[in-house]
Amino acid sequence: MHKFISAVVATVALGASVGFTGATPAVAAPQGSADAAQATRAGCVKMLDLYDQGWNRYVKVKNSCGHKACFSVTVAARRDPEFSIGARKTDSFRYGGILWTEASGIKNISC
C-alpha cells in the first residue's frame, strides 16, 4: 500500500511539473505585454483641480499621453460620469450641479 501511494504522489508531481513548464512560456509572454500596455494607458489622465462655477461643478484634467484617454469622475452615492479627452490636452468637464456631492477624484478607464 505504501508503494502504491508513493507511486501516485510521484506521478502527480511529475505530471504537474511537466504541465507547468510547458505552459509557462506561452502564458507569461502575452500577459506581460498586456500588463505593460495597460500600465502605460492607465496613468494618462491626471486631475489638476476641482472647482465650482455658477451652479455647476467642474473637474480640470490633463492627458499627458499621445492618444485619446477615458476617465470617470468619482462621486459618492452616484453613478460616476464618464468622459474622454484628446491626446496631450488640458480641459475642464462639468460633472454635476452644485447640489451634487463633490467629487473625490478620477479613475482612468478603457475607452
Protein Blocks (a to p, Z undefined) as FASTA:
>chain_A
ZZmmmmmmmmmmmmmmmmmmmmmmmmmmmmmmmmmmmmmmmmmpccfbdcdehjbccddd
ddfbfbdcddddddehiacddddddehiacdddfbdfkbccdfbdcdddZZ
